[in-house]
Amino acid sequence: VLNGSTVTAKERTDAERLYLKQCSQELSSAHGVTAHPDSCEGLPEAFLRDHPVYPLLVAKHGNPLQASGSARGGSEPGSSAFLQTVNVTLRSAQAQTLAKGDRTRAVPLSLTVAKLKLLFQSLYGVAPARQHLLAKVQEGDIPFTIELTDDHSDLQHYCITDNAVIEMHDAQGGSSARPA
């Protein structure tokens, strides 16, 4: 409970991931840290004093600033999770744009939903206000769908992975030619 309202598990997870993102930005800009080990060893004492839960959240959600050669790191040595790209299929489920087909793109995990909507607009000609985006991802053998509802959140926030399919539906609830 926060300010008299119940905080759901999803809201807490979202807030923790946002906090990790903000901390990683502070590490990069204020302390010059672009990568660190999952153990958080070697981080500036001042940073850890100001953010004592950072190591716990790194253990829980993953390291946003992977060290070179780490299993969860980027595709190139020393790349951070915020510089990684994922290959996604962009698909319109709106009847008026089906003929334009699917598009495969490498997009950065730091791409916000708002900018993703601008990409959809450039590909399919549909204004961002008329877009409702859904991401279809696979976790092991289990497929699931994620609503991309926060224009200010990036793709990493939504745990978008390689080979995800991001579908554009009509935000006004108009006809979709493909099942959601």
ROBA-900105 format. One line per field, with one value per residue: residue in three letters; residue number from 1; x, y, z of N, C-alpha, C in turn. Coordinates in nm, 3 decimals, decimal comma. Layout:
BEGIN
res = ALA_...
n = NUM_...
neast = X_...
nnorth = Y_...
nup = Z_...
caeast = X_...
canorth = Y_...
caup = Z_...
ceast = X_...
cnorth = Y_...
cup = Z_...
//
This chain:
BEGIN
res = VAL_LEU_ASN_GLY_SER_THR_VAL_THR_ALA_LYS_GLU_ARG_THR_ASP_ALA_GLU_ARG_LEU_TYR_LEU_LYS_GLN_CYS_SER_GLN_GLU_LEU_SER_SER_ALA_HIS_GLY_VAL_THR_ALA_HIS_PRO_ASP_SER_CYS_GLU_GLY_LEU_PRO_GLU_ALA_PHE_LEU_ARG_ASP_HIS_PRO_VAL_TYR_PRO_LEU_LEU_VAL_ALA_LYS_HIS_GLY_ASN_PRO_LEU_GLN_ALA_SER_GLY_SER_ALA_ARG_GLY_GLY_SER_GLU_PRO_GLY_SER_SER_ALA_PHE_LEU_GLN_THR_VAL_ASN_VAL_THR_LEU_ARG_SER_ALA_GLN_ALA_GLN_THR_LEU_ALA_LYS_GLY_ASP_ARG_THR_ARG_ALA_VAL_PRO_LEU_SER_LEU_THR_VAL_ALA_LYS_LEU_LYS_LEU_LEU_PHE_GLN_SER_LEU_TYR_GLY_VAL_ALA_PRO_ALA_ARG_GLN_HIS_LEU_LEU_ALA_LYS_VAL_GLN_GLU_GLY_ASP_ILE_PRO_PHE_THR_ILE_GLU_LEU_THR_ASP_ASP_HIS_SER_ASP_LEU_GLN_HIS_TYR_CYS_ILE_THR_ASP_ASN_ALA_VAL_ILE_GLU_MET_HIS_ASP_ALA_GLN_GLY_GLY_SER_SER_ALA_ARG_PRO_ALA
n = 1_2_3_4_5_6_7_8_9_10_11_12_13_14_15_16_17_18_19_20_21_22_23_24_25_26_27_28_29_30_31_32_33_34_35_36_37_38_39_40_41_42_43_44_45_46_47_48_49_50_51_52_53_54_55_56_57_58_59_60_61_62_63_64_65_66_67_68_69_70_71_72_73_74_75_76_77_78_79_80_81_82_83_84_85_86_87_88_89_90_91_92_93_94_95_96_97_98_99_100_101_102_103_104_105_106_107_108_109_110_111_112_113_114_115_116_117_118_119_120_121_122_123_124_125_126_127_128_129_130_131_132_133_134_135_136_137_138_139_140_141_142_143_144_145_146_147_148_149_150_151_152_153_154_155_156_157_158_159_160_161_162_163_164_165_166_167_168_169_170_171_172_173_174_175_176_177_178_179_180
neast = 0,085_0,059_0,037_-0,232_-0,325_-0,335_-0,049_0,017_0,173_0,280_0,298_0,489_0,711_0,747_0,813_1,051_1,217_1,226_1,358_1,608_1,689_1,710_1,911_2,124_2,163_2,249_2,486_2,635_2,642_2,716_2,918_3,076_3,062_3,024_2,983_2,947_3,020_2,782_2,777_2,803_3,039_3,300_3,163_3,112_3,144_2,992_2,773_2,657_2,594_2,396_2,211_2,121_1,965_2,018_2,208_2,053_1,828_1,949_2,026_1,774_1,635_1,821_2,125_2,157_2,378_2,581_2,888_3,176_3,164_2,976_2,703_2,445_2,493_2,539_2,546_2,799_3,125_3,132_2,905_2,614_2,297_2,129_2,217_2,182_2,038_1,737_1,591_1,290_0,957_0,748_0,409_0,102_-0,223_-0,440_-0,707_-0,697_-0,427_-0,310_-0,212_0,043_0,212_0,435_0,718_1,058_1,279_1,580_1,589_1,672_1,686_1,644_1,457_1,169_0,816_0,665_0,836_0,849_0,589_0,601_0,770_0,603_0,413_0,558_0,598_0,342_0,158_-0,025_-0,150_0,006_-0,179_-0,386_-0,301_-0,267_-0,048_0,071_0,286_0,413_0,571_0,806_0,864_1,067_0,887_0,650_0,422_0,340_0,146_0,206_0,086_0,176_0,164_0,261_0,383_0,623_0,792_1,059_1,159_1,304_1,200_0,962_1,056_1,118_1,221_1,454_1,310_1,050_0,709_0,558_0,253_0,032_-0,268_-0,600_-0,649_-0,892_-1,059_-1,153_-1,201_-1,000_-0,800_-0,662_-0,649_-0,614
nnorth = -0,117_0,216_0,552_0,511_0,349_0,030_-0,136_-0,310_-0,624_-0,607_-0,329_-0,272_-0,416_-0,282_-0,027_-0,086_-0,164_0,071_0,231_0,099_0,161_0,442_0,458_0,339_0,526_0,740_0,629_0,615_0,886_1,052_0,913_0,790_0,519_0,256_-0,009_-0,295_-0,570_-0,837_-0,871_-0,621_-0,526_-0,293_-0,061_0,292_0,412_0,628_0,623_0,373_0,425_0,618_0,469_0,210_-0,020_-0,092_-0,309_-0,531_-0,514_-0,546_-0,812_-0,924_-0,837_-0,827_-0,709_-0,383_-0,263_-0,440_-0,613_-0,662_-0,958_-1,086_-1,310_-1,209_-0,984_-0,733_-0,769_-0,709_-0,689_-0,529_-0,378_-0,206_-0,293_-0,098_-0,020_-0,227_-0,403_-0,545_-0,783_-0,740_-0,813_-0,602_-0,545_-0,472_-0,483_-0,361_-0,323_-0,149_-0,128_-0,373_-0,471_-0,371_-0,540_-0,737_-0,604_-0,640_-0,534_-0,413_-0,287_-0,054_-0,144_0,071_0,223_0,416_0,362_0,566_0,654_0,421_0,410_0,624_0,512_0,307_0,475_0,589_0,364_0,256_0,462_0,541_0,746_0,806_0,843_0,681_0,428_0,115_-0,077_-0,411_-0,657_-0,964_-1,217_-1,483_-1,694_-1,929_-2,216_-2,090_-1,873_-1,525_-1,221_-0,873_-0,563_-0,255_0,011_0,244_0,532_0,651_0,459_0,228_-0,032_-0,224_-0,208_-0,342_-0,594_-0,687_-0,917_-1,072_-1,160_-1,100_-1,016_-0,724_-0,584_-0,356_-0,228_-0,089_0,194_0,304_0,094_-0,003_-0,204_-0,492_-0,684_-0,909_-1,165_-1,076
nup = 0,000_-0,090_-0,031_0,039_-0,161_-0,318_-0,431_-0,716_-0,811_-1,069_-1,104_-0,910_-1,007_-1,252_-1,155_-1,018_-1,230_-1,377_-1,192_-1,190_-1,450_-1,433_-1,241_-1,380_-1,578_-1,422_-1,321_-1,557_-1,649_-1,424_-1,294_-1,479_-1,534_-1,748_-1,765_-1,550_-1,325_-1,255_-0,981_-0,879_-0,778_-0,724_-0,783_-0,744_-0,411_-0,318_-0,490_-0,423_-0,159_-0,189_-0,327_-0,201_-0,256_-0,511_-0,583_-0,497_-0,663_-0,911_-0,888_-0,886_-1,124_-1,327_-1,479_-1,581_-1,691_-1,832_-1,786_-1,994_-2,186_-2,029_-1,967_-2,004_-2,144_-2,406_-2,769_-2,850_-2,706_-2,391_-2,437_-2,326_-2,179_-2,262_-2,505_-2,670_-2,946_-3,077_-3,293_-3,443_-3,559_-3,726_-3,745_-3,897_-3,780_-3,866_-4,084_-4,310_-4,372_-4,418_-4,663_-4,684_-4,552_-4,332_-4,153_-4,085_-3,841_-3,688_-3,375_-3,116_-2,769_-2,610_-2,736_-2,716_-2,656_-2,768_-2,975_-3,119_-3,211_-3,388_-3,577_-3,673_-3,785_-3,995_-4,152_-4,202_-4,220_-4,021_-3,772_-3,452_-3,239_-3,311_-3,272_-3,110_-2,945_-2,936_-2,808_-2,901_-2,751_-2,680_-2,415_-2,337_-2,397_-2,385_-2,517_-2,493_-2,461_-2,455_-2,359_-2,491_-2,334_-2,214_-2,331_-2,264_-2,172_-2,246_-2,481_-2,345_-2,089_-2,122_-2,162_-2,421_-2,663_-2,897_-3,209_-3,142_-3,210_-3,297_-3,290_-3,449_-3,355_-3,390_-3,202_-3,138_-3,126_-3,362_-3,662_-3,670_-3,874_-3,815_-3,564_-3,217
caeast = 0,000_0,133_-0,059_-0,368_-0,360_-0,264_0,047_0,015_0,304_0,327_0,337_0,615_0,815_0,769_0,883_1,187_1,293_1,247_1,462_1,735_1,724_1,755_2,041_2,227_2,190_2,331_2,620_2,704_2,665_2,780_3,033_3,154_3,056_2,945_2,958_2,995_2,982_2,653_2,793_2,810_3,169_3,373_3,082_3,149_3,082_2,890_2,654_2,595_2,540_2,272_2,119_2,157_1,889_2,060_2,257_1,943_1,745_2,028_2,013_1,635_1,588_1,928_2,219_2,137_2,509_2,658_3,032_3,220_3,167_2,872_2,604_2,329_2,539_2,501_2,603_2,939_3,188_3,119_2,783_2,518_2,163_2,059_2,267_2,149_1,926_1,665_1,522_1,146_0,870_0,644_0,293_-0,022_-0,345_-0,548_-0,752_-0,659_-0,283_-0,261_-0,141_0,182_0,287_0,522_0,851_1,152_1,374_1,662_1,559_1,739_1,601_1,617_1,352_1,045_0,693_0,628_0,917_0,806_0,466_0,642_0,820_0,484_0,351_0,636_0,584_0,204_0,077_-0,129_-0,109_0,028_-0,300_-0,476_-0,230_-0,261_0,056_0,082_0,407_0,400_0,704_0,811_0,949_1,076_0,781_0,526_0,403_0,251_0,124_0,228_0,035_0,274_0,070_0,327_0,462_0,752_0,875_1,132_1,133_1,363_1,103_0,862_1,127_1,108_1,335_1,467_1,202_0,917_0,622_0,486_0,136_-0,039_-0,414_-0,669_-0,670_-1,033_-1,137_-1,209_-1,184_-0,869_-0,813_-0,596_-0,687_-0,516
canorth = 0,000_0,341_0,664_0,461_0,265_-0,096_-0,144_-0,445_-0,682_-0,553_-0,190_-0,274_-0,459_-0,171_0,079_-0,131_-0,160_0,212_0,274_0,047_0,239_0,573_0,439_0,313_0,654_0,816_0,569_0,654_1,030_1,115_0,838_0,736_0,373_0,211_-0,153_-0,347_-0,710_-0,861_-0,861_-0,477_-0,494_-0,185_0,059_0,401_0,407_0,733_0,575_0,267_0,488_0,684_0,370_0,082_-0,134_-0,120_-0,447_-0,626_-0,510_-0,606_-0,957_-0,964_-0,804_-0,831_-0,598_-0,293_-0,225_-0,563_-0,608_-0,733_-1,104_-1,140_-1,390_-1,129_-0,859_-0,703_-0,853_-0,674_-0,676_-0,402_-0,302_-0,208_-0,335_0,015_-0,001_-0,349_-0,403_-0,671_-0,795_-0,757_-0,803_-0,501_-0,593_-0,399_-0,564_-0,273_-0,368_-0,058_-0,130_-0,511_-0,494_-0,328_-0,655_-0,731_-0,546_-0,682_-0,426_-0,416_-0,165_-0,051_-0,165_0,202_0,288_0,431_0,327_0,682_0,653_0,303_0,450_0,706_0,418_0,248_0,578_0,603_0,243_0,221_0,581_0,552_0,839_0,743_0,846_0,575_0,301_0,038_-0,174_-0,535_-0,733_-1,109_-1,270_-1,623_-1,721_-2,075_-2,270_-2,022_-1,742_-1,434_-1,091_-0,760_-0,435_-0,146_0,118_0,365_0,592_0,696_0,343_0,174_-0,174_-0,306_-0,205_-0,445_-0,721_-0,729_-1,001_-1,102_-1,232_-1,059_-0,957_-0,610_-0,559_-0,229_-0,240_0,040_0,241_0,336_-0,030_-0,032_-0,341_-0,549_-0,793_-1,027_-1,183_-1,027
caup = 0,000_-0,100_-0,035_0,051_-0,277_-0,328_-0,541_-0,770_-0,838_-1,197_-1,080_-0,834_-1,100_-1,345_-1,082_-0,990_-1,356_-1,408_-1,098_-1,242_-1,568_-1,387_-1,175_-1,481_-1,643_-1,328_-1,320_-1,681_-1,662_-1,309_-1,243_-1,591_-1,537_-1,863_-1,745_-1,423_-1,309_-1,191_-0,836_-0,848_-0,718_-0,787_-0,806_-0,652_-0,278_-0,308_-0,560_-0,342_-0,038_-0,231_-0,387_-0,138_-0,308_-0,649_-0,601_-0,481_-0,783_-1,019_-0,872_-0,913_-1,260_-1,425_-1,479_-1,695_-1,746_-1,834_-1,810_-2,114_-2,179_-1,942_-2,039_-2,039_-2,203_-2,543_-2,872_-2,863_-2,575_-2,322_-2,466_-2,217_-2,220_-2,321_-2,640_-2,744_-3,039_-3,095_-3,421_-3,422_-3,674_-3,709_-3,820_-3,880_-3,772_-3,911_-4,216_-4,419_-4,399_-4,429_-4,789_-4,671_-4,502_-4,215_-4,171_-3,982_-3,812_-3,568_-3,302_-2,986_-2,652_-2,551_-2,812_-2,638_-2,725_-2,850_-3,097_-3,195_-3,281_-3,503_-3,677_-3,734_-3,869_-4,119_-4,232_-4,235_-4,239_-3,919_-3,667_-3,322_-3,155_-3,357_-3,257_-2,986_-2,977_-2,861_-2,839_-2,882_-2,722_-2,641_-2,299_-2,343_-2,483_-2,352_-2,581_-2,423_-2,523_-2,365_-2,410_-2,480_-2,302_-2,164_-2,438_-2,214_-2,140_-2,361_-2,509_-2,238_-1,980_-2,153_-2,181_-2,560_-2,700_-3,039_-3,277_-3,096_-3,312_-3,241_-3,375_-3,435_-3,364_-3,390_-3,065_-3,118_-3,123_-3,495_-3,707_-3,689_-3,969_-3,758_-3,423_-3,120
ceast = 0,090_0,031_-0,204_-0,413_-0,277_-0,173_0,049_0,158_0,363_0,373_0,471_0,731_0,849_0,849_1,029_1,274_1,321_1,359_1,599_1,782_1,779_1,891_2,152_2,262_2,277_2,473_2,700_2,740_2,746_2,908_3,118_3,155_2,967_2,915_3,009_2,951_2,846_2,660_2,795_2,939_3,234_3,291_3,122_3,072_2,971_2,761_2,582_2,535_2,404_2,167_2,147_2,080_1,932_2,113_2,147_1,854_1,818_2,017_1,873_1,598_1,696_2,006_2,195_2,267_2,601_2,805_3,064_3,222_3,061_2,764_2,484_2,367_2,494_2,572_2,750_2,998_3,170_2,992_2,688_2,383_2,090_2,110_2,236_2,036_1,862_1,601_1,376_1,073_0,762_0,529_0,174_-0,137_-0,466_-0,580_-0,700_-0,510_-0,226_-0,178_0,006_0,271_0,369_0,655_0,938_1,255_1,457_1,639_1,630_1,639_1,566_1,508_1,224_0,925_0,648_0,706_0,884_0,678_0,499_0,699_0,704_0,417_0,426_0,620_0,442_0,111_-0,036_-0,076_-0,094_-0,097_-0,399_-0,414_-0,242_-0,165_0,055_0,210_0,381_0,541_0,694_0,907_0,957_0,973_0,650_0,518_0,314_0,249_0,137_0,169_0,141_0,197_0,136_0,420_0,602_0,845_0,942_1,104_1,193_1,267_0,999_0,924_1,110_1,237_1,342_1,350_1,063_0,841_0,546_0,375_0,074_-0,188_-0,473_-0,699_-0,815_-1,121_-1,203_-1,173_-1,036_-0,888_-0,749_-0,642_-0,576_-0,465
cnorth = 0,124_0,453_0,616_0,375_0,138_-0,094_-0,289_-0,493_-0,625_-0,409_-0,183_-0,312_-0,348_-0,059_0,040_-0,126_-0,016_0,268_0,225_0,128_0,376_0,564_0,417_0,442_0,742_0,761_0,613_0,802_1,089_1,045_0,776_0,585_0,331_0,062_-0,191_-0,493_-0,723_-0,847_-0,717_-0,438_-0,382_-0,061_0,167_0,394_0,510_0,689_0,470_0,321_0,554_0,585_0,230_-0,039_-0,171_-0,262_-0,553_-0,631_-0,564_-0,759_-1,006_-0,948_-0,813_-0,700_-0,509_-0,247_-0,347_-0,538_-0,690_-0,883_-1,164_-1,209_-1,308_-0,998_-0,842_-0,791_-0,821_-0,658_-0,535_-0,326_-0,311_-0,252_-0,222_0,048_-0,122_-0,323_-0,540_-0,668_-0,825_-0,751_-0,703_-0,539_-0,504_-0,499_-0,479_-0,305_-0,280_-0,065_-0,271_-0,535_-0,454_-0,437_-0,629_-0,668_-0,596_-0,571_-0,461_-0,283_-0,169_-0,076_-0,034_0,278_0,296_0,389_0,442_0,683_0,531_0,335_0,540_0,619_0,351_0,349_0,592_0,481_0,221_0,341_0,601_0,642_0,768_0,739_0,735_0,435_0,244_-0,076_-0,292_-0,606_-0,879_-1,164_-1,414_-1,635_-1,872_-2,126_-2,195_-1,888_-1,654_-1,298_-0,982_-0,636_-0,327_-0,017_0,249_0,421_0,631_0,579_0,289_0,025_-0,265_-0,316_-0,317_-0,581_-0,775_-0,803_-1,016_-1,185_-1,203_-1,003_-0,845_-0,574_-0,424_-0,255_-0,100_0,080_0,273_0,210_-0,063_-0,172_-0,376_-0,669_-0,922_-1,042_-1,133_-1,145
cup = 0,000_-0,117_-0,036_-0,065_-0,274_-0,450_-0,589_-0,794_-0,968_-1,179_-1,007_-0,926_-1,198_-1,277_-1,054_-1,116_-1,398_-1,319_-1,145_-1,363_-1,527_-1,318_-1,277_-1,555_-1,553_-1,323_-1,442_-1,682_-1,547_-1,265_-1,354_-1,600_-1,653_-1,856_-1,608_-1,410_-1,237_-1,039_-0,787_-0,777_-0,796_-0,817_-0,706_-0,520_-0,263_-0,376_-0,476_-0,213_-0,071_-0,280_-0,330_-0,193_-0,449_-0,666_-0,587_-0,605_-0,905_-1,011_-0,911_-1,060_-1,368_-1,426_-1,601_-1,760_-1,741_-1,858_-1,935_-2,089_-2,090_-2,024_-2,082_-2,108_-2,346_-2,642_-2,896_-2,723_-2,518_-2,351_-2,349_-2,269_-2,291_-2,461_-2,727_-2,842_-3,039_-3,233_-3,394_-3,555_-3,642_-3,802_-3,792_-3,877_-3,810_-4,057_-4,330_-4,453_-4,415_-4,553_-4,781_-4,611_-4,377_-4,252_-4,056_-3,966_-3,689_-3,498_-3,167_-2,872_-2,584_-2,626_-2,728_-2,722_-2,814_-2,981_-3,183_-3,273_-3,401_-3,615_-3,749_-3,827_-4,001_-4,210_-4,284_-4,252_-4,140_-3,805_-3,532_-3,233_-3,193_-3,341_-3,116_-3,014_-2,879_-2,904_-2,806_-2,869_-2,675_-2,524_-2,287_-2,443_-2,467_-2,424_-2,494_-2,492_-2,419_-2,432_-2,386_-2,459_-2,260_-2,270_-2,394_-2,178_-2,266_-2,376_-2,403_-2,120_-1,997_-2,181_-2,322_-2,597_-2,851_-3,088_-3,222_-3,216_-3,244_-3,339_-3,343_-3,457_-3,359_-3,245_-3,035_-3,120_-3,254_-3,538_-3,722_-3,780_-3,917_-3,614_-3,332_-3,044
//
